[in-house]
């Protein structure tokens, strides 16, 4: 399983993540995203939804993935805490993600917040790269 570390930034928050595979990096980034706001493990999932996204490059796919989770959290009150069947692949010059995202429907006032809600994931300081052993990601969010 991948690992993440929360980064403090002057005005925002950020995250560094690393994983041995690309699907694992997407999952780790999502877990870290929610950990910036709350302890998602305190709210076990009760429902599942499928998410499918495409983008011309991996960086954009990652930002779309994380912002989709933020959108679902804000608009549909879905607190995601687990992911399965994550598939990230390149097809015809575009990248595609398919994942099962497990969530708990919950109103924001029912949550025990550890930090400010994330408004969006930004491209500022975004790095997604692979070295010989690991995939590495760094991103910042607007709070």
Biotite code that builds the C-alpha atoms (Angstrom):
import biotite.structure as struc

atoms = struc.array([
    struc.Atom([0.000, 0.000, 0.000], chain_id="A", res_id=1, res_name="UNK", atom_name="CA", element="C"),
    struc.Atom([1.223, 3.504, -0.808], chain_id="A", res_id=2, res_name="UNK", atom_name="CA", element="C"),
    struc.Atom([2.118, 6.110, 1.778], chain_id="A", res_id=3, res_name="UNK", atom_name="CA", element="C"),
    struc.Atom([1.503, 9.838, 2.009], chain_id="A", res_id=4, res_name="UNK", atom_name="CA", element="C"),
    struc.Atom([2.745, 12.798, 4.005], chain_id="A", res_id=5, res_name="UNK", atom_name="CA", element="C"),
    struc.Atom([0.867, 16.054, 4.596], chain_id="A", res_id=6, res_name="UNK", atom_name="CA", element="C"),
    struc.Atom([2.788, 19.194, 3.594], chain_id="A", res_id=7, res_name="UNK", atom_name="CA", element="C"),
    struc.Atom([2.289, 22.574, 5.192], chain_id="A", res_id=8, res_name="UNK", atom_name="CA", element="C"),
    struc.Atom([2.348, 25.532, 2.801], chain_id="A", res_id=9, res_name="UNK", atom_name="CA", element="C"),
    struc.Atom([2.012, 29.247, 3.544], chain_id="A", res_id=10, res_name="UNK", atom_name="CA", element="C"),
    struc.Atom([-1.600, 29.566, 2.440], chain_id="A", res_id=11, res_name="UNK", atom_name="CA", element="C"),
    struc.Atom([-2.662, 26.057, 1.491], chain_id="A", res_id=12, res_name="UNK", atom_name="CA", element="C"),
    struc.Atom([-2.049, 22.415, 2.280], chain_id="A", res_id=13, res_name="UNK", atom_name="CA", element="C"),
    struc.Atom([-0.309, 19.829, 0.204], chain_id="A", res_id=14, res_name="UNK", atom_name="CA", element="C"),
    struc.Atom([0.459, 16.163, 0.010], chain_id="A", res_id=15, res_name="UNK", atom_name="CA", element="C"),
    struc.Atom([3.327, 13.962, -1.074], chain_id="A", res_id=16, res_name="UNK", atom_name="CA", element="C"),
    struc.Atom([2.504, 10.375, -1.960], chain_id="A", res_id=17, res_name="UNK", atom_name="CA", element="C"),
    struc.Atom([4.423, 7.405, -3.223], chain_id="A", res_id=18, res_name="UNK", atom_name="CA", element="C"),
    struc.Atom([3.387, 3.961, -4.364], chain_id="A", res_id=19, res_name="UNK", atom_name="CA", element="C"),
    struc.Atom([4.754, 1.006, -6.259], chain_id="A", res_id=20, res_name="UNK", atom_name="CA", element="C"),
    struc.Atom([2.113, 1.163, -9.029], chain_id="A", res_id=21, res_name="UNK", atom_name="CA", element="C"),
    struc.Atom([0.110, 3.850, -10.773], chain_id="A", res_id=22, res_name="UNK", atom_name="CA", element="C"),
    struc.Atom([-3.315, 2.584, -9.577], chain_id="A", res_id=23, res_name="UNK", atom_name="CA", element="C"),
    struc.Atom([-1.942, 2.460, -6.034], chain_id="A", res_id=24, res_name="UNK", atom_name="CA", element="C"),
    struc.Atom([-0.721, 6.074, -6.378], chain_id="A", res_id=25, res_name="UNK", atom_name="CA", element="C"),
    struc.Atom([-4.210, 7.237, -7.394], chain_id="A", res_id=26, res_name="UNK", atom_name="CA", element="C"),
    struc.Atom([-5.702, 5.405, -4.407], chain_id="A", res_id=27, res_name="UNK", atom_name="CA", element="C"),
    struc.Atom([-3.077, 6.764, -2.006], chain_id="A", res_id=28, res_name="UNK", atom_name="CA", element="C"),
    struc.Atom([-3.595, 10.319, -3.262], chain_id="A", res_id=29, res_name="UNK", atom_name="CA", element="C"),
    struc.Atom([-7.347, 9.994, -2.686], chain_id="A", res_id=30, res_name="UNK", atom_name="CA", element="C"),
    struc.Atom([-6.861, 8.658, 0.842], chain_id="A", res_id=31, res_name="UNK", atom_name="CA", element="C"),
    struc.Atom([-4.463, 11.505, 1.601], chain_id="A", res_id=32, res_name="UNK", atom_name="CA", element="C"),
    struc.Atom([-6.819, 14.107, 0.136], chain_id="A", res_id=33, res_name="UNK", atom_name="CA", element="C"),
    struc.Atom([-9.566, 13.243, 2.619], chain_id="A", res_id=34, res_name="UNK", atom_name="CA", element="C"),
    struc.Atom([-7.049, 12.964, 5.458], chain_id="A", res_id=35, res_name="UNK", atom_name="CA", element="C"),
    struc.Atom([-6.270, 16.656, 4.906], chain_id="A", res_id=36, res_name="UNK", atom_name="CA", element="C"),
    struc.Atom([-9.795, 17.383, 6.204], chain_id="A", res_id=37, res_name="UNK", atom_name="CA", element="C"),
    struc.Atom([-10.903, 14.559, 8.494], chain_id="A", res_id=38, res_name="UNK", atom_name="CA", element="C"),
    struc.Atom([-10.091, 11.043, 9.620], chain_id="A", res_id=39, res_name="UNK", atom_name="CA", element="C"),
    struc.Atom([-11.992, 9.032, 6.983], chain_id="A", res_id=40, res_name="UNK", atom_name="CA", element="C"),
    struc.Atom([-11.294, 5.769, 8.828], chain_id="A", res_id=41, res_name="UNK", atom_name="CA", element="C"),
    struc.Atom([-13.685, 6.963, 11.545], chain_id="A", res_id=42, res_name="UNK", atom_name="CA", element="C"),
    struc.Atom([-16.545, 6.746, 9.023], chain_id="A", res_id=43, res_name="UNK", atom_name="CA", element="C"),
    struc.Atom([-16.561, 3.252, 7.420], chain_id="A", res_id=44, res_name="UNK", atom_name="CA", element="C"),
    struc.Atom([-18.092, 3.135, 3.926], chain_id="A", res_id=45, res_name="UNK", atom_name="CA", element="C"),
    struc.Atom([-21.588, 1.801, 3.390], chain_id="A", res_id=46, res_name="UNK", atom_name="CA", element="C"),
    struc.Atom([-22.039, 2.388, -0.352], chain_id="A", res_id=47, res_name="UNK", atom_name="CA", element="C"),
    struc.Atom([-20.071, 2.212, -3.603], chain_id="A", res_id=48, res_name="UNK", atom_name="CA", element="C"),
    struc.Atom([-20.010, 4.175, -6.836], chain_id="A", res_id=49, res_name="UNK", atom_name="CA", element="C"),
    struc.Atom([-18.022, 3.739, -10.018], chain_id="A", res_id=50, res_name="UNK", atom_name="CA", element="C"),
    struc.Atom([-15.951, 6.630, -11.321], chain_id="A", res_id=51, res_name="UNK", atom_name="CA", element="C"),
    struc.Atom([-14.609, 6.799, -14.878], chain_id="A", res_id=52, res_name="UNK", atom_name="CA", element="C"),
    struc.Atom([-12.484, 9.670, -16.183], chain_id="A", res_id=53, res_name="UNK", atom_name="CA", element="C"),
    struc.Atom([-10.238, 10.405, -19.158], chain_id="A", res_id=54, res_name="UNK", atom_name="CA", element="C"),
    struc.Atom([-7.547, 13.023, -19.767], chain_id="A", res_id=55, res_name="UNK", atom_name="CA", element="C"),
    struc.Atom([-4.753, 13.710, -22.261], chain_id="A", res_id=56, res_name="UNK", atom_name="CA", element="C"),
    struc.Atom([-2.014, 13.202, -19.662], chain_id="A", res_id=57, res_name="UNK", atom_name="CA", element="C"),
    struc.Atom([-1.444, 11.644, -16.242], chain_id="A", res_id=58, res_name="UNK", atom_name="CA", element="C"),
    struc.Atom([-1.174, 14.939, -14.362], chain_id="A", res_id=59, res_name="UNK", atom_name="CA", element="C"),
    struc.Atom([-4.547, 16.119, -15.632], chain_id="A", res_id=60, res_name="UNK", atom_name="CA", element="C"),
    struc.Atom([-6.079, 12.711, -14.893], chain_id="A", res_id=61, res_name="UNK", atom_name="CA", element="C"),
    struc.Atom([-4.839, 12.891, -11.299], chain_id="A", res_id=62, res_name="UNK", atom_name="CA", element="C"),
    struc.Atom([-6.236, 16.403, -10.800], chain_id="A", res_id=63, res_name="UNK", atom_name="CA", element="C"),
    struc.Atom([-9.562, 15.397, -12.397], chain_id="A", res_id=64, res_name="UNK", atom_name="CA", element="C"),
    struc.Atom([-9.737, 12.313, -10.128], chain_id="A", res_id=65, res_name="UNK", atom_name="CA", element="C"),
    struc.Atom([-9.110, 14.242, -6.934], chain_id="A", res_id=66, res_name="UNK", atom_name="CA", element="C"),
    struc.Atom([-11.403, 17.118, -7.914], chain_id="A", res_id=67, res_name="UNK", atom_name="CA", element="C"),
    struc.Atom([-14.166, 14.637, -8.786], chain_id="A", res_id=68, res_name="UNK", atom_name="CA", element="C"),
    struc.Atom([-13.915, 13.232, -5.258], chain_id="A", res_id=69, res_name="UNK", atom_name="CA", element="C"),
    struc.Atom([-14.036, 16.762, -3.795], chain_id="A", res_id=70, res_name="UNK", atom_name="CA", element="C"),
    struc.Atom([-17.100, 17.528, -5.964], chain_id="A", res_id=71, res_name="UNK", atom_name="CA", element="C"),
    struc.Atom([-18.905, 14.351, -4.859], chain_id="A", res_id=72, res_name="UNK", atom_name="CA", element="C"),
    struc.Atom([-18.058, 15.176, -1.241], chain_id="A", res_id=73, res_name="UNK", atom_name="CA", element="C"),
    struc.Atom([-19.316, 18.772, -1.456], chain_id="A", res_id=74, res_name="UNK", atom_name="CA", element="C"),
    struc.Atom([-22.393, 18.256, -3.615], chain_id="A", res_id=75, res_name="UNK", atom_name="CA", element="C"),
    struc.Atom([-23.547, 14.706, -2.818], chain_id="A", res_id=76, res_name="UNK", atom_name="CA", element="C"),
    struc.Atom([-22.100, 14.468, 0.730], chain_id="A", res_id=77, res_name="UNK", atom_name="CA", element="C"),
    struc.Atom([-20.138, 11.312, -0.058], chain_id="A", res_id=78, res_name="UNK", atom_name="CA", element="C"),
    struc.Atom([-17.210, 10.737, 2.279], chain_id="A", res_id=79, res_name="UNK", atom_name="CA", element="C"),
    struc.Atom([-14.823, 8.408, 0.432], chain_id="A", res_id=80, res_name="UNK", atom_name="CA", element="C"),
    struc.Atom([-12.511, 6.221, 2.469], chain_id="A", res_id=81, res_name="UNK", atom_name="CA", element="C"),
    struc.Atom([-11.711, 3.150, 0.371], chain_id="A", res_id=82, res_name="UNK", atom_name="CA", element="C"),
    struc.Atom([-11.064, 2.390, -3.295], chain_id="A", res_id=83, res_name="UNK", atom_name="CA", element="C"),
    struc.Atom([-10.947, -0.859, -5.230], chain_id="A", res_id=84, res_name="UNK", atom_name="CA", element="C"),
    struc.Atom([-10.589, -2.114, -8.793], chain_id="A", res_id=85, res_name="UNK", atom_name="CA", element="C"),
    struc.Atom([-8.563, 1.000, -9.617], chain_id="A", res_id=86, res_name="UNK", atom_name="CA", element="C"),
    struc.Atom([-7.397, 0.785, -13.222], chain_id="A", res_id=87, res_name="UNK", atom_name="CA", element="C"),
    struc.Atom([-5.250, 3.453, -14.894], chain_id="A", res_id=88, res_name="UNK", atom_name="CA", element="C"),
    struc.Atom([-4.278, 2.856, -18.512], chain_id="A", res_id=89, res_name="UNK", atom_name="CA", element="C"),
    struc.Atom([-3.281, 4.662, -21.660], chain_id="A", res_id=90, res_name="UNK", atom_name="CA", element="C"),
    struc.Atom([-5.531, 4.147, -24.677], chain_id="A", res_id=91, res_name="UNK", atom_name="CA", element="C"),
    struc.Atom([-4.971, 5.855, -27.990], chain_id="A", res_id=92, res_name="UNK", atom_name="CA", element="C"),
    struc.Atom([-2.915, 8.708, -26.581], chain_id="A", res_id=93, res_name="UNK", atom_name="CA", element="C"),
    struc.Atom([-5.324, 9.407, -23.719], chain_id="A", res_id=94, res_name="UNK", atom_name="CA", element="C"),
    struc.Atom([-5.280, 8.222, -20.127], chain_id="A", res_id=95, res_name="UNK", atom_name="CA", element="C"),
    struc.Atom([-8.281, 6.546, -18.550], chain_id="A", res_id=96, res_name="UNK", atom_name="CA", element="C"),
    struc.Atom([-9.170, 5.806, -14.933], chain_id="A", res_id=97, res_name="UNK", atom_name="CA", element="C"),
    struc.Atom([-11.851, 3.418, -13.696], chain_id="A", res_id=98, res_name="UNK", atom_name="CA", element="C"),
    struc.Atom([-12.362, 2.826, -9.990], chain_id="A", res_id=99, res_name="UNK", atom_name="CA", element="C"),
    struc.Atom([-14.837, 1.631, -7.415], chain_id="A", res_id=100, res_name="UNK", atom_name="CA", element="C"),
    struc.Atom([-15.023, 4.326, -4.730], chain_id="A", res_id=101, res_name="UNK", atom_name="CA", element="C"),
    struc.Atom([-16.516, 3.314, -1.390], chain_id="A", res_id=102, res_name="UNK", atom_name="CA", element="C"),
    struc.Atom([-18.183, 6.024, 0.653], chain_id="A", res_id=103, res_name="UNK", atom_name="CA", element="C"),
    struc.Atom([-20.486, 6.894, 3.507], chain_id="A", res_id=104, res_name="UNK", atom_name="CA", element="C"),
    struc.Atom([-23.318, 9.372, 2.870], chain_id="A", res_id=105, res_name="UNK", atom_name="CA", element="C"),
    struc.Atom([-22.879, 12.012, 5.552], chain_id="A", res_id=106, res_name="UNK", atom_name="CA", element="C"),
    struc.Atom([-23.777, 15.642, 6.126], chain_id="A", res_id=107, res_name="UNK", atom_name="CA", element="C"),
    struc.Atom([-20.787, 17.964, 6.731], chain_id="A", res_id=108, res_name="UNK", atom_name="CA", element="C"),
    struc.Atom([-22.107, 19.051, 10.130], chain_id="A", res_id=109, res_name="UNK", atom_name="CA", element="C"),
    struc.Atom([-21.906, 15.401, 11.289], chain_id="A", res_id=110, res_name="UNK", atom_name="CA", element="C"),
    struc.Atom([-18.153, 15.272, 10.688], chain_id="A", res_id=111, res_name="UNK", atom_name="CA", element="C"),
    struc.Atom([-15.369, 15.825, 13.166], chain_id="A", res_id=112, res_name="UNK", atom_name="CA", element="C"),
    struc.Atom([-13.062, 18.097, 11.162], chain_id="A", res_id=113, res_name="UNK", atom_name="CA", element="C"),
    struc.Atom([-9.260, 17.948, 11.492], chain_id="A", res_id=114, res_name="UNK", atom_name="CA", element="C"),
    struc.Atom([-8.753, 20.852, 9.098], chain_id="A", res_id=115, res_name="UNK", atom_name="CA", element="C"),
    struc.Atom([-10.496, 23.173, 6.679], chain_id="A", res_id=116, res_name="UNK", atom_name="CA", element="C"),
    struc.Atom([-12.529, 21.655, 3.828], chain_id="A", res_id=117, res_name="UNK", atom_name="CA", element="C"),
    struc.Atom([-10.653, 21.302, 0.547], chain_id="A", res_id=118, res_name="UNK", atom_name="CA", element="C"),
    struc.Atom([-12.126, 23.495, -2.193], chain_id="A", res_id=119, res_name="UNK", atom_name="CA", element="C"),
    struc.Atom([-10.068, 22.098, -5.063], chain_id="A", res_id=120, res_name="UNK", atom_name="CA", element="C"),
    struc.Atom([-6.840, 20.432, -6.097], chain_id="A", res_id=121, res_name="UNK", atom_name="CA", element="C"),
    struc.Atom([-4.566, 22.779, -8.045], chain_id="A", res_id=122, res_name="UNK", atom_name="CA", element="C"),
    struc.Atom([-1.837, 22.442, -10.643], chain_id="A", res_id=123, res_name="UNK", atom_name="CA", element="C"),
    struc.Atom([0.433, 24.673, -8.536], chain_id="A", res_id=124, res_name="UNK", atom_name="CA", element="C"),
    struc.Atom([3.491, 22.655, -7.539], chain_id="A", res_id=125, res_name="UNK", atom_name="CA", element="C"),
    struc.Atom([2.051, 19.481, -9.093], chain_id="A", res_id=126, res_name="UNK", atom_name="CA", element="C"),
    struc.Atom([4.632, 16.764, -9.744], chain_id="A", res_id=127, res_name="UNK", atom_name="CA", element="C"),
    struc.Atom([3.843, 13.233, -10.870], chain_id="A", res_id=128, res_name="UNK", atom_name="CA", element="C"),
    struc.Atom([6.847, 11.128, -11.775], chain_id="A", res_id=129, res_name="UNK", atom_name="CA", element="C"),
    struc.Atom([8.294, 7.671, -11.699], chain_id="A", res_id=130, res_name="UNK", atom_name="CA", element="C"),
    struc.Atom([11.779, 6.677, -10.702], chain_id="A", res_id=131, res_name="UNK", atom_name="CA", element="C"),
    struc.Atom([13.179, 3.181, -11.024], chain_id="A", res_id=132, res_name="UNK", atom_name="CA", element="C"),
    struc.Atom([11.211, 1.855, -8.033], chain_id="A", res_id=133, res_name="UNK", atom_name="CA", element="C"),
    struc.Atom([8.253, 4.107, -7.195], chain_id="A", res_id=134, res_name="UNK", atom_name="CA", element="C"),
    struc.Atom([5.619, 6.466, -8.509], chain_id="A", res_id=135, res_name="UNK", atom_name="CA", element="C"),
    struc.Atom([5.773, 9.814, -6.700], chain_id="A", res_id=136, res_name="UNK", atom_name="CA", element="C"),
    struc.Atom([3.218, 12.611, -6.493], chain_id="A", res_id=137, res_name="UNK", atom_name="CA", element="C"),
    struc.Atom([3.185, 16.061, -4.955], chain_id="A", res_id=138, res_name="UNK", atom_name="CA", element="C"),
    struc.Atom([0.175, 18.397, -5.075], chain_id="A", res_id=139, res_name="UNK", atom_name="CA", element="C"),
    struc.Atom([-1.385, 21.323, -3.243], chain_id="A", res_id=140, res_name="UNK", atom_name="CA", element="C"),
    struc.Atom([-5.024, 22.120, -2.542], chain_id="A", res_id=141, res_name="UNK", atom_name="CA", element="C"),
    struc.Atom([-7.035, 25.295, -2.016], chain_id="A", res_id=142, res_name="UNK", atom_name="CA", element="C"),
    struc.Atom([-8.763, 25.347, 1.360], chain_id="A", res_id=143, res_name="UNK", atom_name="CA", element="C"),
])
